[in-house]
Amino acid sequence: MAAKIKKGDTVVVLTGRDKGKSGEVIQMLPADNKALVRGINMVRRHQKQTQTQEAGIVAKEAPIHLSNVALADPKDGKATRVGFKVQDDGTKVRVAKRSGDLIDG
């Protein structure tokens, strides 16, 4: 089955402390049904010093469940559901249900 949300998509957060914010998906975790979204669900973690990284408290993104995010409509940026359409040349593409626009990628 084709994925409804992919790496590089812009998504809108539906619930939680970041409700209403949007960001780019930087990593998908399909085994856990979660995604890492840039600037969303930020947590602060203690970081031990390594050769490449300084010690201290770092802020980084934590995974957010896919049920709590929705794809942003390419036309107006609001949350939309994703549908699929087979084009005349046989390729399967993702379509925004809200506006009917094709989703890039």
N, C-alpha and C positions, 0 to 999 in steps of 0.2 A: 504494500500500500504506500502511496506517495505521502510524504510528510506535509502536514498543513502549515507548520512553522519551520523555517530553516535558518541556518546561520546567515547573518547579514540582513535578515528581515527587521523592520521596525515594528515593535509591539507596544501596546498600551496595557498598563496594569489595571486590573478590574477591582481587586480587593487588597486589603492590607494597608500598611502605613505609607506605601508609595502609590496609593490609588490615584489614578488620573495621569501619572507620569508616563512618559514614553522613552524608549531607548532601543539601541540596536542589539540584536542577539549576537553574542560573541562566542558562545559555545552551546551546543545541544548535548543533553545527557538522556538519550532515548531509553536507556535501561531503567532510569528512575522517573521518566516522564517529567523532567525538569530542564530548565535552560538558564544560562548565565546571561544577564542583560546588563549592558554598560550603564553604570550609574544607578542601578536599581537594587534594592535589598542589600545595601552596604552594611558590612559588619566590621568591627575592629578586632584584630587578632594580634597577639603577642608573637613577634618574629624573632627567632634565634638567629644570631649572626652567622652568616656563611661567607664563603670566599667572594661571592658576587653581591650579597645583600647585607645592608647594615642592620644591626639589631634595633628593636623598638616596637612600637605599636603601629601596625599598618592597617589601612582601611582597604577592603576588597569586596568584590561582589560575591554574594552567596547565591546558590541556585534557588530559583523560584519555580513553583509547580506550574505546568502548562495550563491547568484549569484556571489559573489566576491571571493569565495574560491572553490578549486577543490581538490579532494582526491589525495594524493601522491601515485604514483605507488609503490607497495611493492618491485619491482625489482630495479628501478633506482631513485626513489624519485621525479620524475617529475610529473607534473599535468596530471591527466587522468580522463576520464569519467567513469561512473559506469554502468555496465550492470548486469543483473540477469540471473542465470542459475539454472534449476532444476536438481539435481543430480539423479543418479539411485535409491537411497533409498528414494527419494521423498522430500528431504530437498531443500529449496530455498537458494541459496548462492549469494553473491555479487562477481562480476568479474570485474577486471580492463580491460577496452577496449584497452588500449595501449599495454599491454603485454599478456593479457589473463590469468594472475595469479588470484588465489582466494584471496579475502580480508579477513583477520582474523576478528573474532568478530561476 
